[in-house]
Amino acid sequence: MDRQQAHQLLDQLDPTQFTAVAQLLEVLVTPHSSLLHSLSLAPVEDEEIAPETAMALNQSRASLAGGKGVSHEDILREFSLIK
């Protein structure tokens, strides 16, 4: 993908989606972003998943597969990205 294709995709986003993507891009291009820095220093988890956690993950995956996921707009509202 080149810049022109990326710009065309950005032009297709509604204002809410654009805001979310713009904020993500800002984090990615900020050289000393605290989030990126923290992620780069985070250790790789090597712990086994507890049976309860594995069951919860399986239930979540089944829920998503059944179309019972949370909408994009609900997530944006939860993080105060839209009203």
N, C-alpha and C positions, 0 to 999 in steps of 0.2 A: 504494500500500500504506500502510495506517495502522499505528499502534503495536499495536493489538489483533491485526491479522493477523501482524505480526512476532512478537509474543509467542506466538501459536499455533504459528508455525513453529518457534520456539525450543523450545517444549514437545515437539515431535516428534523432536528430535535425540537421538541416544544420547549418553552422557556424553563420549565422545571427541570427537564432532563439536561438542558444546556448548562444550567447552574450546577447541577451535580457533577457533570463531566468537567466543567471548568475548574471546580474546586479540586477534583482529583488531579487534573493536569498541573494545577498550581503546586500541589504537594509533590508531584513527581519531578518538577523542574527546579524546585527550591533546593539548592545544593546542601544546605544543612538542616533540612526538615527534621524536626524532632521525631516525627513518626518514622521516616525512613531510617534515621540513625538508630532508633530503638529497635526497629525490625532487623537491621543489619547486625546488631549485637545480640539479638535474642538467640538463646541456645535452641538447638533442634530437639524437639521432644522425642524421647526414646522410651517413654513409659508405655506400658501396655494399657489398652483401654479397658476400663472396668466393665464387668458384664452389664451393670445398670446403664452405663453410658452407651455401650454398644446397642442395647435394646432401644434406648431413646433415639439414637441415630437412625436405626432401622425404621422406627415409627415415623420419624421426620421424613425420611426418604419415601416411605410409602404414602405419606400424606401429600407430599409434593407430586408424586407420580399420579395420585388420584385427583390432582387439580385443586388441592386444598391449601395452596401456599398463600403467603401474604403478598398483596399487590405492591407494585413499585411505589405507587402513590402513598400507600399506608406506611411504608418504610420511610419515605421522604418526610411525611408528617411526623413520624416518631422522632426523627432527628432534627425537627424544626427547619427543614429545608423548604417546606411549603406550609401554608396555613390550612 
